[in-house]
Amino acid sequence: MKLNTTRVESFSDGVMSIIITIMVLSFKLPDLNKEGTHWSVRFQLHSLLPNIATYTFSFLMIGIFWINHHHMYHLLKRTDSTMMVLNLFFLFCMSFIPLATAFLGSNPLIDESVAFYGLVMLLTTFSFSVMRTYSIRKKLVHRDEDENLSKEIKLVSVRARTKSYIGTIAYLLSIPLAFYNVYFSFACFAVTPILFFIPDGIDDEELSEKIVAKND
């Protein structure tokens, strides 16, 4: 069954927005009574720093997933029922990010909490990688009459898939490393954002605009 990608994108955007909302609502505000002092306020803010740091990183990762999801679907000419199921699984894995974020924020140096966070990010990144692979293998990616444009689209898709699999490997390594030294796991967590900000030389958004312009 061939389907338009618009509804899948809209549904996914809504789910990701809810995930971010749940994540920020998980913050537990300190109960400061009238006798609270400047020192107690500073102490409470200081105690929230691990939660804020973990939230910031998770927000960044959800943003990266959202941008990659946006770019991927803009380069697809269609989707199918299997792709929709894979997208649901991706969103299911992502829905655990608020839980993992709260767990790590409250226990930033405990190996089990770091490993759990790594597991959630592993499943989310891997599920997105599977979607990328499926879209290429099943030729759901847009193919244009302009051979050069088609090559650019294929190159962008393959590069993005490669980055996703590198991120998957990094998160996979972070799980056993958490039981050796949590800071090694934190280094693994940084791999995906670093890869995302490395320029590819081809602008995904400009490429999708070319496709839209040629089909108008």
C-alpha positions in Angstrom: 0.0 0.0 0.0 1.5 3.3 -1.1 0.8 6.3 1.1 1.5 10.0 1.2 4.0 11.0 3.9 2.2 14.1 5.2 0.0 12.4 7.8 3.0 10.4 9.1 5.0 13.6 9.5 2.2 15.4 11.3 1.6 12.6 13.7 5.3 12.2 14.4 5.7 16.0 15.1 2.8 15.8 17.5 4.2 12.9 19.4 7.7 14.5 19.7 6.1 17.7 21.0 4.3 15.7 23.7 7.5 13.9 24.6 9.3 17.2 25.2 6.4 18.5 27.2 6.4 15.4 29.5 10.2 15.7 29.9 10.1 19.3 31.1 7.1 18.6 33.4 9.2 15.9 35.2 11.2 18.6 37.0 10.4 18.7 40.7 10.4 22.3 41.9 11.8 22.9 45.4 9.4 23.7 48.2 10.8 27.0 49.4 8.8 28.4 52.3 8.9 32.0 53.6 11.9 31.2 55.8 13.9 30.3 52.7 17.3 32.1 52.5 19.4 33.0 49.5 21.7 30.1 50.5 18.8 27.6 50.4 17.7 28.9 47.0 21.2 28.5 45.6 21.5 25.1 47.2 18.2 24.0 45.5 19.3 25.4 42.1 22.6 23.7 42.4 20.9 20.3 43.2 18.9 20.7 40.0 22.0 21.1 37.8 22.3 17.4 36.9 18.6 17.4 35.9 19.0 20.5 33.8 22.1 19.2 32.1 20.4 15.9 31.3 17.3 17.7 30.1 19.4 19.9 27.9 21.1 17.0 26.3 17.9 15.0 25.8 16.2 18.1 24.3 19.1 18.4 21.9 18.8 14.8 20.9 15.1 15.0 20.4 15.7 18.0 18.2 18.3 16.1 16.2 15.9 13.2 15.7 13.1 15.6 14.7 15.4 17.4 12.1 16.6 14.1 10.7 13.1 12.7 10.6 11.9 15.9 8.8 14.7 15.7 6.2 14.2 12.0 5.6 10.5 12.2 4.9 11.0 15.3 2.7 13.2 13.1 0.5 10.7 10.3 0.3 8.3 10.1 -2.6 5.9 7.8 -0.7 5.7 5.6 2.3 4.1 2.2 2.9 2.5 0.2 5.8 5.8 -1.3 6.9 7.4 2.1 7.0 4.5 3.3 9.2 5.1 0.5 11.6 8.8 1.2 11.8 7.9 4.9 12.4 5.6 3.9 15.3 8.4 1.7 16.8 10.8 4.7 16.5 8.3 6.9 18.3 7.7 4.2 20.9 11.4 4.0 21.7 11.6 7.8 21.8 8.7 8.0 24.3 11.0 6.4 26.9 13.5 9.4 26.7 11.7 11.4 29.4 11.9 8.5 31.8 15.5 7.8 31.1 16.2 11.6 31.4 14.6 11.8 34.8 16.4 8.7 36.0 19.8 9.9 34.8 19.3 13.4 36.1 18.5 12.1 39.6 21.4 9.6 39.5 24.0 11.0 37.1 27.0 8.9 38.4 25.3 5.6 39.1 26.2 3.0 36.4 22.8 1.5 36.1 21.1 4.8 35.4 23.7 5.7 32.8 23.4 2.3 31.2 19.6 2.7 31.1 19.9 6.0 29.4 22.3 4.5 26.9 19.9 1.7 26.2 17.0 4.0 25.5 19.1 6.1 23.1 20.4 3.0 21.5 16.9 1.7 20.7 15.8 5.1 19.5 18.8 5.6 17.2 18.8 2.0 15.9 15.0 2.2 15.1 15.6 5.4 13.1 18.6 3.7 11.3 16.3 0.8 10.4 13.8 3.3 8.9 16.5 4.9 6.8 17.8 1.5 5.6 14.2 0.3 4.7 13.5 3.5 2.8 16.6 3.1 0.7 16.2 -0.7 0.2 12.5 -0.4 -0.8 13.3 2.6 -3.1 10.9 4.9 -1.3 13.4 7.7 -1.7 12.5 10.2 -4.4 14.0 9.4 -7.9 14.0 12.3 -10.3 14.3 12.4 -14.1 17.4 14.5 -13.4 20.0 11.9 -12.8 22.3 14.3 -10.9 19.5 15.2 -8.5 18.7 11.5 -7.9 22.4 10.8 -7.1 22.5 13.7 -4.6 19.3 12.4 -2.9 20.7 8.9 -2.7 24.1 10.2 -1.4 22.4 12.3 1.3 20.3 9.3 2.4 23.2 6.9 2.5 25.4 9.4 4.5 22.6 10.0 7.0 22.1 6.2 7.4 25.8 5.8 8.0 25.8 8.5 10.7 22.8 6.8 12.3 24.6 3.5 12.5 27.7 5.1 13.9 25.5 6.7 16.6 24.0 3.3 17.3 27.4 1.7 17.8 28.4 4.5 20.1 25.3 4.0 22.3 25.8 0.3 22.3 29.3 0.8 23.6 28.1 3.2 26.3 26.1 0.5 28.0 29.0 -1.9 29.1 31.3 1.2 29.6 28.9 2.6 32.2 29.8 -0.3 34.5 33.5 0.5 34.0 33.5 4.3 34.1 30.4 6.5 33.5 32.5 9.2 32.0 33.4 7.0 29.1 29.7 6.5 28.5 29.2 10.3 28.5 31.8 10.5 25.8 29.9 8.0 23.8 26.7 10.0 24.2 28.5 13.0 22.6 29.3 11.1 19.4 25.8 11.6 17.8 25.6 15.4 18.3 29.1 15.8 17.0 28.3 13.8 13.9 25.1 15.8 13.3 27.0 19.1 13.3 29.6 17.9 10.9 28.6 19.4 7.5 28.0 17.0 4.6 28.5 19.5 1.8 24.9 19.0 0.6 22.0 21.0 2.1 19.1 18.6 2.8 16.6 21.4 2.9 17.8 22.9 -0.3 17.6 19.4 -1.9 14.0 18.9 -0.7 13.1 22.4 -2.1 14.4 21.4 -5.5 12.2 18.3 -5.4 9.1 20.4 -4.5 9.9 23.0 -7.2 10.3 20.3 -9.9 7.0 18.7 -9.0 4.9 21.9 -8.8 
